Amino acid sequence: MIKGIAASKGYAIGTIYLHEEVEVKITAELAKDIKEEKEKLQKAVEKSKTQIAKIKEKTTETMGEEKAEVFEAHLTLLDDPEFTGAMELEIENNSSNAMKAVDDVMNTFVTIFESMDDEYMRERAADIKDVSKRIIANIAGTSVGGFDIEEENTIVVAHDLTPSDTAQLDKSKVIAFLTNIGGRTSHSAIMARTVEIPAVVGLKDITSQAKTGDKGIVDGIE
């Protein structure tokens, strides 16, 4: 038995699906063309806005306006000159390539939020990561989020689930999820409670102990 934080009540018995993030390789290679790197960033930000707007619309339909507010916050973040503007400045001042600029700004903001005393504010670091990784993926031209789940009674196991990951889970197939990190106030936990699927978070190393195809029992109460 592996114990974590009961984030969403309920029990589930099903088959494990281990979600492994596709890591985009970010290098410290200096930008050869500052203007071109800034254009890459701007296009990726605009594409991210379009994607998040669609997720927000779907979440509003399936979970209601209140739960979709997180994606309004994501859209606001993409329009925040202190956030995306800082990425442009990284390119201009340090000749960083676009992906490195986004990664550096993300790490700075995440460090600030994770050092806060308030648990709710610490959990908002996940929003910074979610938005930033989407921008990076769009710069790299790789797919963003999503799960290739075909079987019913699936238990998703992941290091973490972003708000957009959780919003896109197919409830007709996913019956629970387990994560290495997170707390009761994380967006993924809140959304799990909204769609009424059991969730246990803060399991530390569940991703190294479970593999796709394993059978699992989730106790989201005790």
ABEGO torsion letter per residue (X at the ends): XBBBBBABBEBBBBBBBBBBBBBBBBBABBBABAAAAAAAAAAAAAAAAAAAAAAAAAAAAAAEAAAAAAAAAAAAAAABAAAAAAAAAAAAAAGBBAAAAAAAAAAAAAAAAAABABAAAAAAAAAAAAAAAAAAAAAAGBBBEEBBBABBGBBBBBABBBAAAAAABBAAABABBBBABEBAABAAAAAAAAAGBBBBBGAGAAAAABBBGBBBBBBAAX
